Amino acid sequence: MNKGELVDKIAEKANVTKKQADQVLTAALDSIVDAVSSGEKVTLVGFGAFEPRERKAREGRNPKTGDKMQIPATTVPAFSAGKLFKEKVAG
């Protein structure tokens, strides 16, 4: 499912126009991205949590040449699925 298909589903379930559904979805996603990029954790009970995670510097290899290289430390976004989400997917 892509964003357009998700907007269609939201519009149908919430009984709003596609334009309104797109605006709400975009605002929600922007808010999550802004919060996580500023170091906050965003928890949606039953769905999951978005948070920034630190990755330590490490040694890697160039896949083309096989040469060793240093990969710098960085912060990456992470998602942890909530209990209800996991149970629903597990069936």
Secondary structure per residue as TSV (DSSP state, phi and psi in degrees):
chain	resnum	aa	ss	phi	psi
A	1	M	-	360.0	132.3
A	2	N	-	-102.7	-178.9
A	3	K	H	-61.8	-40.6
A	4	G	H	-61.0	-43.5
A	5	E	H	-66.5	-37.6
A	6	L	H	-65.0	-42.2
A	7	V	H	-59.5	-43.3
A	8	D	H	-59.2	-45.4
A	9	K	H	-62.7	-44.5
A	10	I	H	-62.3	-45.3
A	11	A	H	-59.6	-41.5
A	12	E	H	-67.9	-47.5
A	13	K	H	-71.3	-36.0
A	14	A	H	-91.7	-3.5
A	15	N	T	56.9	48.2
A	16	V	-	-127.5	171.7
A	17	T	-	-74.1	161.6
A	18	K	H	-63.9	-35.9
A	19	K	H	-64.0	-43.7
A	20	Q	H	-64.9	-43.3
A	21	A	H	-62.0	-41.4
A	22	D	H	-64.1	-41.6
A	23	Q	H	-63.4	-43.4
A	24	V	H	-66.4	-45.6
A	25	L	H	-62.1	-45.1
A	26	T	H	-62.0	-43.1
A	27	A	H	-63.7	-41.3
A	28	A	H	-64.7	-46.7
A	29	L	H	-65.2	-41.3
A	30	D	H	-61.6	-40.5
A	31	S	H	-64.8	-40.8
A	32	I	H	-65.2	-45.8
A	33	V	H	-61.8	-44.8
A	34	D	H	-60.9	-44.6
A	35	A	H	-65.6	-47.0
A	36	V	H	-67.0	-38.6
A	37	S	H	-68.7	-21.6
A	38	S	T	-93.7	7.8
A	39	G	T	97.9	2.7
A	40	E	-	-88.1	158.5
A	41	K	-	-103.2	134.3
A	42	V	E	-113.0	118.0
A	43	T	E	-113.1	126.1
A	44	L	E	-113.9	103.2
A	45	V	T	-55.2	130.5
A	46	G	T	87.8	-23.1
A	47	F	T	-100.5	-57.5
A	48	G	E	159.7	-170.0
A	49	A	E	-135.1	138.7
A	50	F	E	-108.0	134.7
A	51	E	E	-154.5	156.2
A	52	P	E	-83.1	141.3
A	53	R	E	-127.6	141.8
A	54	E	E	-87.4	133.9
A	55	R	E	-109.6	130.2
A	56	K	-	-74.4	158.9
A	57	A	-	-66.2	145.6
A	58	R	E	-152.8	167.2
A	59	E	E	-96.2	134.6
A	60	G	E	-129.9	-173.7
A	61	R	E	-129.8	142.4
A	62	N	-	-72.5	120.7
A	63	P	T	-63.5	-27.4
A	64	K	T	-77.4	-47.7
A	65	T	T	-101.2	-21.3
A	66	G	-	82.4	0.3
A	67	D	-	-67.9	144.6
A	68	K	E	-73.2	145.6
A	69	M	E	-147.0	155.2
A	70	Q	E	-93.6	126.2
A	71	I	E	-99.1	121.3
A	72	P	-	-71.0	159.3
A	73	A	-	-65.5	148.9
A	74	T	E	-155.2	167.8
A	75	T	E	-111.5	131.6
A	76	V	E	-126.2	152.1
A	77	P	E	-77.6	146.3
A	78	A	E	-137.2	150.5
A	79	F	E	-126.4	133.1
A	80	S	E	-118.8	121.7
A	81	A	E	-69.5	143.5
A	82	G	-	-79.7	169.0
A	83	K	H	-59.4	-47.5
A	84	L	H	-64.1	-39.4
A	85	F	H	-63.1	-47.2
A	86	K	H	-60.3	-44.0
A	87	E	H	-63.9	-40.8
A	88	K	H	-65.3	-41.4
A	89	V	H	-69.2	-38.5
A	90	A	H	-67.7	-22.6
A	91	G	-	80.8	360.0
